[in-house]
Amino acid sequence: MAYYPSARAEGLSTGGEGSLLEEYLDKILVLPVEVRRYVTLMQELDHRCVEEKKQLEEMQENFVQSLKERCANLKPNKQKDSVEEREKLLAEMRKSPDFEEIEKLRKSLKQKVLEKISISDQLYDISEQNLKRLGADVDSFEHILRASGDLVEDDKMKIGRLVAANVPQTGGESIWILCKVVDNSNERNQSNPIVVVADAEDATQKHTLRVSQIVTLNESEDVSSAKARLPSKGRVVMAMYPDTTSFYKSTLVALPYKDSSSNVVCAIQFYDDEDSTGVIPRRIIPTKFVFRI
């Protein structure tokens, strides 16, 4: 699948001095620093472990050799006396400063190994968390580019695909309605990419629109991809009003989930949709008919 981003994709304005992409880069640039810090700590611990292991092996070898020499100097009268003398000698040597140093070094090595395991676990966790965030952010960026018309896929405007079309009206205004793509022959025209769509309710009503005036709808998305597109409550979105084919500005009040029929839906409150008591009802809308603006 190929993508064709336009020059406008460089903006991705967030309303401030920078751009959404710049803010994102500032965040992910911290990751290599964190990874390097953890790896450096592990390298330092590993170097110290190698040195202590070498020292421990030498001390243990000397201890064993000393024990063998002292055992060889024993001259017991009976075999039983020999065993008892050896056990007594070993007990004495276990109380010696040399053996205490060996035990101290063993504990130090064990502690360093546990520290390395802990650091590697932390490194794994931070990498996994950032990979998950990266995946969600890539999906989010893709949706922003699609919604703005800056990203065109090979099959984005395939014939028969459902789309939300921003159709101009008299007086300079426009409305968002549900349509189907009926002609995509000029979609790839770099200077003026256009697509012909037909009203989903009345196929005789056709509109020739620029790609930037169209948002493709995700007709078969799962909950995770829907949450990637619609990640937070309170976000302003466009949603198709129940029993109509028109999209209106609204607020996302519940994140995507599966209903009892296994449809991926979310809860929406439409602007200016107060009931007789002045309360704005929560309406359950399939996520495929909800997109960010």
C-alpha positions, -999 to 999 in steps of 0.1 A, spaced: 0 0 0 15 33 -10 9 67 5 10 101 -11 14 129 15 11 165 2 31 195 13 3 205 37 12 176 59 42 195 72 19 218 91 -1 195 114 -8 227 134 -17 224 171 -25 260 175 8 269 191 42 279 177 53 243 169 35 214 153 20 181 164 49 163 148 75 185 165 59 179 199 59 142 192 95 141 182 104 160 214 88 131 234 103 102 215 138 117 214 139 111 252 136 73 246 171 67 232 185 86 262 166 65 286 176 33 268 213 44 267 211 51 305 198 16 313 223 -1 290 252 19 305 241 9 340 240 -28 329 275 -25 313 289 -10 344 274 -37 366 286 -64 342 322 -51 342 321 -51 380 307 -86 381 335 -99 358 361 -84 381 345 -97 413 339 -131 398 376 -134 389 385 -123 424 361 -148 439 374 -177 419 410 -169 430 399 -167 467 380 -199 465 408 -217 448 433 -205 475 408 -215 503 404 -250 489 441 -254 484 448 -243 520 421 -267 533 437 -296 513 471 -289 528 459 -287 563 439 -319 559 470 -336 546 489 -327 577 464 -344 600 476 -377 614 446 -394 631 449 -428 647 416 -441 633 394 -436 602 366 -422 625 391 -398 640 401 -387 605 365 -377 595 360 -359 628 392 -340 625 385 -329 589 350 -317 599 365 -298 628 391 -283 606 365 -272 580 343 -257 607 373 -237 619 382 -225 585 346 -214 579 351 -189 607 383 -176 592 385 -140 577 393 -155 543 360 -175 543 341 -144 555 356 -124 525 344 -152 502 309 -151 515 309 -113 514 320 -114 477 294 -140 469 266 -118 483 280 -88 464 279 -107 431 244 -120 438 232 -85 445 247 -72 413 231 -100 393 197 -91 408 203 -54 399 210 -64 363 178 -84 362 159 -55 376 174 -30 351 167 -53 322 131 -56 333 128 -19 335 143 -15 301 119 -41 287 89 -23 303 99 12 290 105 -2 255 72 -20 254 53 10 267 69 33 241 63 8 213 26 6 222 25 44 223 43 46 190 18 23 174 -12 43 187 4 76 177 12 64 142 -25 54 138 -34 88 151 -11 107 127 -25 86 99 -60 95 107 -51 132 109 -35 131 75 -64 112 61 -90 136 75 -71 166 61 -67 150 27 -29 149 30 -27 111 28 -39 91 -1 -38 53 -1 -39 31 -31 -74 19 -23 -86 49 -3 -112 60 -28 -121 27 -43 -155 25 -60 -184 19 -36 -164 29 -4 -184 48 22 -171 83 29 -181 114 48 -183 142 22 -181 179 29 -206 192 3 -207 229 -4 -241 246 -2 -254 279 -15 -243 309 5 -208 295 11 -217 270 38 -212 233 36 -226 201 52 -211 167 59 -232 138 45 -228 101 40 -218 92 4 -203 65 -18 -174 68 -42 -186 64 -78 -157 77 -98 -120 79 -87 -103 83 -121 -89 117 -111 -79 108 -76 -42 108 -84 -41 141 -102 -14 158 -82 -25 193 -92 -62 188 -86 -71 154 -71 -109 150 -73 -134 123 -67 -171 119 -76 -193 107 -48 -230 100 -47 -254 107 -18 -260 75 1 -297 82 3 -301 93 -33 -276 79 -58 -287 104 -84 -273 132 -63 -236 133 -73 -209 157 -61 -174 163 -75 -151 171 -46 -115 175 -39 -99 146 -19 -94 171 10 -132 174 13 -137 137 19 -130 115 49 -129 78 43 -149 58 69 -134 27 86 -161 2 79 -145 -28 96 -123 -16 125 -118 -33 158 -120 -17 193 -82 -11 195 -80 7 162 -111 27 171 -95 37 204 -64 48 185 -85 71 164 -107 83 193 -83 80 223 -98 105 248 -132 116 261 -141 153 256 -127 153 221 -147 172 195 -157 150 166 -181 147 137 -207 120 140 -237 108 120 -269 116 137 -292 85 143 -316 77 115 -300 103 92 -271 104 68 -258 138 80 -228 144 102 -228 170 130 -203 184 154 -204 166 187 -184 155 218 -170 121 225 -183 111 260 -174 74 261 -145 56 245 -151 29 218 -164 -5 230 -183 -35 217 -221 -35 223 -242 -66 228 -242 -73 191 -204 -71 188 -206 -37 170 -179 -12 178 -196 19 191 -190 49 213 -212 75 231 -217 109 217 -234 141 227 -244 163 197 -242 201 199 -276 218 202 -293 185 209 -310 193 242 -342 176 250 -373 193 265 -356 194 299 -325 210 286 -303 179 289 -282 167 261 -287 129 257 -259 104 252 -263 87 219 -246 55 209 -231 57 175 -211 31 155 -174 43 154 -173 39 117 -196 69 115 -174 91 138 -143 110 128 -121 136 143 -119 172 131 
